[in-house]
């Protein structure tokens, strides 16, 4: 196996802050800010029923730009998503599945004849997202340490490439966060 190529500089950075929940059974979403946490760029809402779902809204036009539905709580991950591409004026569909290893878990994303892998090692707060064919690091996100256990989770996300839509990285973070809680 070839080593992954890691970029040195992020082209975009975000801070994702967990939204408040009214009950522990409710799925949390995230407010997605710029790197300075001054401007709210996106809202990622999530809900639970027979099929879990999430919707990503662009705050600049208050438009839905992506949605996700399926099962991602528990041992099984069976998720489909659609992401709107405003340049092409069309929706792109994809799937996310999970593969467990001894000391890590991979979340494999397939969309538009591409494969992206998010790798989370056990007991590590950082997740790296790679393009499978090109062995290129696309993004990484890490959970910030918390002083107070009831404080909302905050993640720092760095995007290194435009090869995958940001919505895929946001969905991966949402799924992984729900699975570690």
C-alpha positions in Angstrom: 0.0 0.0 0.0 1.3 3.4 -0.9 1.6 6.1 1.8 -0.9 8.9 1.6 0.1 12.2 0.2 -0.5 14.9 2.8 -0.9 18.6 1.9 0.8 21.1 4.0 -1.7 24.0 3.9 -5.5 24.1 4.3 -7.4 26.0 1.6 -10.5 26.3 3.9 -11.0 25.9 7.7 -14.2 25.6 9.7 -15.3 25.3 13.3 -18.3 23.1 13.8 -20.2 23.7 17.1 -22.7 21.1 18.3 -26.2 22.5 18.5 -28.2 22.2 21.8 -30.5 19.2 22.1 -33.8 19.2 24.0 -33.3 15.5 25.1 -30.4 13.0 25.1 -32.3 10.8 22.6 -32.4 13.6 20.0 -29.7 13.8 17.4 -27.5 16.9 17.5 -26.7 19.0 14.5 -23.9 21.5 14.0 -23.6 25.2 13.3 -20.6 25.6 10.9 -18.6 28.7 11.3 -15.6 30.3 9.6 -12.2 29.6 11.3 -12.6 32.6 13.6 -16.1 31.5 14.8 -17.5 34.9 13.8 -19.7 34.1 10.8 -22.2 31.2 10.7 -21.9 29.7 7.2 -24.0 26.6 7.4 -26.5 24.8 9.5 -26.5 21.0 9.7 -29.7 19.7 11.3 -30.3 16.1 12.2 -33.4 14.1 13.3 -34.1 10.6 14.4 -37.1 8.3 13.5 -37.2 4.9 11.7 -34.6 6.4 9.4 -32.2 9.0 10.7 -31.8 12.1 8.5 -29.8 15.3 8.2 -30.1 18.4 6.1 -27.4 21.0 5.3 -28.5 24.6 4.8 -26.4 27.4 3.3 -26.9 30.4 5.5 -26.1 32.9 2.8 -29.3 32.0 0.9 -31.0 29.9 3.5 -31.2 27.1 0.9 -30.9 23.3 1.4 -27.7 22.2 -0.3 -27.5 18.6 0.8 -29.4 15.9 2.6 -28.5 12.6 4.2 -30.7 9.7 5.3 -30.3 6.1 6.6 -29.0 4.3 9.6 -25.8 5.4 11.3 -26.5 4.8 15.0 -25.4 1.4 16.3 -23.2 -1.1 14.6 -24.7 -0.7 11.1 -24.0 2.2 8.7 -26.3 2.3 5.7 -26.6 5.9 4.5 -27.4 7.7 1.2 -27.0 11.4 0.5 -27.6 14.0 -2.2 -25.5 17.1 -2.7 -26.6 20.1 -4.9 -23.9 21.3 -7.3 -24.8 24.9 -8.1 -22.3 25.1 -11.0 -23.9 22.2 -12.8 -27.4 22.9 -11.5 -27.9 19.2 -10.5 -27.9 16.9 -7.5 -25.2 14.2 -7.0 -26.1 11.1 -5.0 -23.8 8.9 -3.0 -23.6 6.3 -0.2 -21.6 6.0 3.0 -20.7 2.6 4.6 -18.5 1.6 7.5 -15.7 -1.0 7.7 -14.2 -1.8 11.1 -10.6 -2.9 11.7 -8.8 -3.9 14.9 -7.7 -0.4 16.0 -9.5 1.8 13.5 -12.7 2.3 11.6 -13.1 3.4 8.0 -16.1 5.3 6.6 -16.2 4.8 2.8 -18.0 7.4 0.7 -18.9 6.6 -2.9 -20.2 9.3 -5.2 -19.8 10.4 -8.8 -17.5 7.4 -9.5 -15.2 8.5 -6.7 -14.2 7.0 -3.4 -13.3 8.9 -0.3 -12.2 7.2 3.0 -12.5 8.7 6.5 -10.2 6.9 8.9 -10.7 7.1 12.7 -8.2 5.3 14.9 -9.4 4.1 18.3 -9.0 6.6 21.2 -7.9 9.4 18.8 -9.7 12.7 18.5 -8.6 13.3 14.9 -10.1 11.9 11.7 -8.3 12.0 8.3 -10.2 11.9 5.0 -8.4 10.6 1.9 -9.2 10.2 -1.8 -8.9 6.5 -2.3 -7.4 6.4 -5.9 -5.0 9.2 -5.5 -3.9 8.5 -1.9 -4.3 12.3 -1.2 -5.3 13.8 2.1 -8.5 15.8 1.4 -9.4 17.0 4.9 -9.1 16.3 8.6 -11.0 17.2 11.6 -10.4 17.0 15.3 -12.4 17.3 18.5 -11.3 20.2 20.7 -10.6 19.3 24.4 -13.4 20.3 26.7 -13.1 21.7 30.2 -16.7 21.1 31.0 -18.3 17.8 30.0 -21.7 19.4 29.3 -20.3 22.0 27.0 -21.1 21.5 23.3 -18.5 19.6 21.2 -16.4 21.8 18.9 -14.5 20.5 16.0 -11.8 22.2 13.9 -11.9 21.1 10.3 -9.3 21.8 7.7 -10.0 21.2 4.0 -6.9 20.6 1.8 -8.5 19.9 -1.6 -11.6 20.7 -3.7 -11.9 17.1 -4.9 -14.8 16.3 -2.6 -17.6 18.6 -1.7 -17.4 20.1 1.8 -20.9 18.6 2.5 -19.3 15.1 2.5 -16.8 16.1 5.2 -19.7 17.7 7.3 -21.7 14.5 6.9 -18.8 12.3 7.9 -18.2 14.4 11.0 -21.9 14.2 12.0 -21.9 10.4 11.6 -18.6 9.9 13.5 -19.6 12.3 16.3 -23.0 10.4 16.8 -21.2 7.1 16.9 -18.7 8.1 19.6 -21.2 9.7 21.9 
